Amino acid sequence: MKRRSWFAVMALTVSSAWTLPALAQGEAPDALVKRMSNEVLADIKADPALRGGDMAKIVALVDSKVMPNVNFESITRFAAARYWAQATPEQQQRIQDEFKTLLLRTYSGALSEVKDQTLSFRPFRANPADTEVVVRSFVKGQGSSDIQLDYKLEKTPAGWKVIDINVLGVWLRENYRTRFAQEAGSKGVDGLIAWLAQTNKNMVGKS
């Protein structure tokens, strides 16, 4: 897949899966993702600022709608793996803050690539007692092949929360876990934080 096309899919993925509003108790995870994915896709296409990668609007979107409804600490803890336990509370907060900024800057430019993509969903299979489920879907664009897109959600006392996204067989948490391990394994927790901070600095002006 071409880099720009991949960015478009990831932009659609993150925007549709991570802009879930307050979850209604009892709402099935597949119904939730379907409803919100369609709403957010329409919002992206209708908002030139989002498509243009307006960082201020994206930050506002994430802070008001994304973070309250995603278990981002869980995602960061998973990505950091054993190094999370080795980090001090201050280091853990730095890792989480820098990781959030990294994702913001990565997808700010990618949002402008969302144009003619549409979402379709595969049959949802889960048991009532399940506390972790996967909602499977695919993205289709004009003249392109279907692109696998899955959402992993966990059930919490506050409702279902998105904890991972899978594009073309690559889970977001697993992808970052590998890089986090490389950086922390060779340079320690402070080295991981430094890599995240430097990566964010390098991306300024590119988003």
N, C-alpha and C positions, 0 to 999 in steps of 0.2 A: 504494500500500500504506500502511496506517495506520502511524504511527510506532511504536506498541507492537508491532505484528506484525513490522515490519522489525527491531526490536531482538531479537525472539524468534528470527528467522532468523539474525541475526548471532551471537547467543549460541550457538546450535546449531552454527553454522559454525566459530567460533573454538574452541569446546570440543571438537568432534569432530575437527577437522583438526589442532589444535595440541596435543593431549594424546597424541601418539604415543609409546609407550615405545621402548626401545632397539630399533632396527630389525634384524630378522633378515636376515643377508646372503642375497641371492638372492630375498627375498620381493618379489613383484610389487607395484608401487605401488598398483594398483587393489585388490588383495586386502588390502593393508595398511590402506588408507583405509576399505574396507567393514567389516573386522573391528573396527577401533578406533572407527569412528563409531557402530556399534551398541552397543559396550560403554560408550562415554562417554555416549551418549544415555540408556542405562539408569541409569548412575550419577547423572546430573543429576536425572532424575525421582525417583530413590530418596533423594536427599539434600536434606532441607529447608534446610540451611545454604547449599548452593550455589544452590538456587532462590531463597533469600532474599537473596542477594548478600553473604554473609559475606566481607568483604575479606580477613581473615586466612587463610581457607581457600582463597580464590582465589589469593592470593599464593603460598601453599604449593604449590598445584597447578601454577602456572606455573613456579615456581623448580625444582620437582622433576621435572616431566614435560614441560613445554612447551619451555623454553629449551634444554635439551640436544638437542632433536630438531627445532628450527626454526633455519634460518639467519637469525636475527634481524638480525645485522649486515648481511647482504646486503639484507634488506628495508629497513633504515634507510638504507643507502647508496644504494639505488635511489630511495627517497623524497626524500632530500636532493639527489640528482642532482649537478650540478657544485659545489654548495656543500659537499659532503662533502670534496672534494679541497682546498677553500679553508680548511677547518677544521683547527685544531691537534688533536693526539691527545686533549688534554683536552676540547676542544669536541666532538669526535666522541663521546667517552664520555658527555658531558652530554646530547647529542642522543639517543643510544641509550637512556640511562637514563630521560629524560623521556618519550620515545616509548613505552617499555614501560609506564610509569606511566599514561600517557594511555589506552592500550588496556585496561589493568587496570580503571581507573575507568569506562571506557565500558561494559565488558561485565559488571561486577559486578552492576549493576542489571538488565541485560538477561537474565542467567541466570534470573531469577525468572519470565520470560515463557515459558520452555520448558514446554509442557504436553502437547499432543496431537500434536505434529509427528512425522512419520516420514520416513525417508530412503529413496530408491530410486536406483539407479545405472544410467546409460546404458552401452551397450556400450563397452568400452575398446579403443582402437586406438593401437598404438605399435609401433615397430620395436625389435628387440633392441639396436641400437646407439644408440638415443636416450638423451641425457643430461638431457633436460628433457621432461616429459610433463604432460598435463592429464587429471585424472580428473573426469568429468562426472556430475553427479547432480541430483536435484531434491528439494525439501522439500514434503511434503503435510500439510496440517492438515485437520481436519474442517470441511467446508463452505467450503474456500478453494481457490483455483487453485494449480497447481503453481508453485513458485518455483525458478528456475534457481540452481544452486549448484555451482561448479567449484573444484577444487583444483589448483594448479600445484606440481609437485615437481621437484627437481633431484637428479641422481645425484652423490653425493660419495664419497670413499674410505670414509667411515663409513656409507654407505647413502643411501637416499632421504631428502631433507629438504623440508619444505613451505616454499615461498618466496612464495606469493601465494594469495589466495582471491577468487573472483568471485561476487558476488550480483547477480542481475538485470542482468548485463552490465557491472557496475562492479567493476573489480579494485581490491583494497584498496590496493596499492602506488601505483597510478596516482592514486587518489583523494587520498591524502596527499601525493603528489608535487606536485600542483597547489597545495595549500595551503602546503606547505613553500616552494615557489618564490615565492609571494606574499609570505610573511613575510621570507624571506632576501633576496629581490630588493629590497625596500624598506627593510629595516632591518639587513641583514647577518646573519652567522652568529649573533652575540650576540642579535640581534633575534629570530631563530628560536627560540633557546633560551629567551629570555624569554617568548615567546608560548606555548611548550609548558609552561613552568613555571607561567605565569599560568592557562592553561587547566586544568591539574591542580589548582591551588588553588581555582579556581571550581567544580570538580566535587566537592570535598570536601563530604560531607554529602548529595550527590545520588546517590551510587552505592549 
